[in-house]
Amino acid sequence: MSITPPDAHLAEDAEDPALIRAKIISETAKISWLELQKFYAAGSVITVQPTLDLIDVAFAFSQDDKAQVASWLASGSINRTSKEQAQQWFDKETQLWAVVISPWILVQDKPDPATLN
């Protein structure tokens, strides 16, 4: 007789791309650059250009998709946040979209659609 542990479905859910994406979406939020200073100082902040979908990038990081991440790095679509960019965001007290994919914090300076009018 085989008994399935009550949390056995959790391991299966962890492999489901739709559930992983949903988790990433639920953990993505706006945050002030001022609150990210210590993470920037530690070298943990990755800037994602507005031409990319932050969720797609976070998903690739979560799946350890080295080829895709290398391609984005090579094209300049993602990179470690530069000193100049960090200073600009600090001066403007910029609010960024961010999501943690440990050990990285992915950030994107993308305007809210509601503020584009």
Secondary structure as UniProt FT lines:
FT   TURN            6..7
FT   HELIX           8..14
FT   HELIX           17..26
FT   STRAND          29..32
FT   HELIX           33..36
FT   HELIX           37..41
FT   TURN            42..43
FT   STRAND          45..48
FT   TURN            50..51
FT   HELIX           54..62
FT   TURN            63..64
FT   HELIX           66..75
FT   STRAND          78..80
FT   HELIX           83..92
FT   STRAND          95..101
FT   TURN            102..103
FT   STRAND          104..108
FT   HELIX           113..115
//
